[in-house]
Amino acid sequence: MLCLFMGLVAGVAVVPAGHAEDDLPVTYNFLVSAVAAGAQVDADPPGGNDWDCRPTARHPRPVVLVHGTAGNKNTNWQTYAPLLHNNGYCVFALTYGVAPGTPLPANQLGGMTRMQDSARQLKRFVARVLRATGARKVDLLGHSQGTLMPEYWVKFLGGAPYVKRYVSLAPVWHGTDLANPAPLLAKAFGVPEDQIPVCQACGQFAATSRFMARLRKGGLAVGDIEYTNIMTKYDELVLPYTSGRERGMRNVVVQDHCGTDFSEHFEIAADPVAAQIVLNTLDPAHKKPVPCMVVLPWVGPVG
């Protein structure tokens, strides 16, 4: 089956990439790369977590990658860690939301505990990044839960002064209809929504959850942070996909740039169309044209 998926991916003429001969390879196939990365226990993504990296004048802020539910620092970021590294950024990624004592292989699935607790892990990680690099702020790039959980750190745990740009892939600012059964599950188990067995964070995605109500109260945009939301019309987990839109933020739909991009919730984290939008957002002074090609769900560009 994996060979079939790999065979679907062919070269495309224009994709975001660096130019040096020693650039790391960049994949635009989420499924194959995530499966391969999942076999590497507690590995860093290629190009990520170089604690000797020092930001440059062109890219003075490290980029912190924040994965989604059931992802980790390696499986979620096989595209963006090497891509950003090749483009001259210091790139860092953490695995968060694993309950203490979780055995292998379940401990490779992050984003499972309450988002409040995960936000505290993010706070500690960013503090470590700032100490190591000497930078004053970071840029955040999140996917799925990684678009929502950091807002708790930013809004309630003092994170706002340390973030310049907050870029979200498949954001969940208004919750998702997929999580609507959460109150029923909580009642069935006799626990609060954020204590549902196995995945405490999952119930927090419901639009009616206490977590979502607290996060949204008074507005989401904090301080002078520059927020950019990048959505796909074919998102199968963020329902409706327009849950990723938010007032006071820049809102982008990849299909508005490329009508043949069929990326869904997972492939958007490896999509070359979205990737160029991200690069342009992080470095607006050096924007490049956003490419367009046929991009398939899960497996990426063909041609």
Buried (B, 14 or more C-beta within 10 A) or exposed (E): EEEEBEEBBEEBEBBBBBEEEEBBEBBBBBBBBBBBBBEEEEBBBBBBBBEEBEBEEEBBBBBBBBBBBBBBBBBBBBBBBBBBBBBEBBBBBBBBBBEEEBEEEEBBBBBBBBBBBBBBBBBEBBEEBBEBBEBEBBBBBBBBBBBBBBBBBBBBBEBBEBBBBBBBBBBBBBBBBBBBEBBEBBEEEEBBBBEBEEBBBBBBBBBEBEBBEEBBEEEBBBEEBBBBBBBBBBBEBBBEBBBBBBEEBEBBBBBEBBEEBBBBBBBBBBBBBBBBBBBBBBBEEEEEEBBBBEBBBBBBBBE
